[in-house]
Amino acid sequence: MLNETKDHLAENRTDQAQKTMNRLRMLKSSLPTERQLDIDRLDAMFADDSSLIALPFKH
């Protein structure tokens, strides 16, 4: 879902990105720390629309 959210952002489909982001937020506590940090980075991007850029994610 991280990559899906990132793809939506790259395609300027912010509504879809927000939907997948909401799902990620619900799952966050059950994910490994590294994935939680990725979700935090995406959250920061949504908080500051001027920073909607692609972030590197490990697969």
Secondary structure, DSSP 8 states (H G I E B T S, - for coil): -HHHHHHHHHTT-HHHHHHHHHHHHHHGGGS-HHHHHHHHHHHHHHH-GGG--------
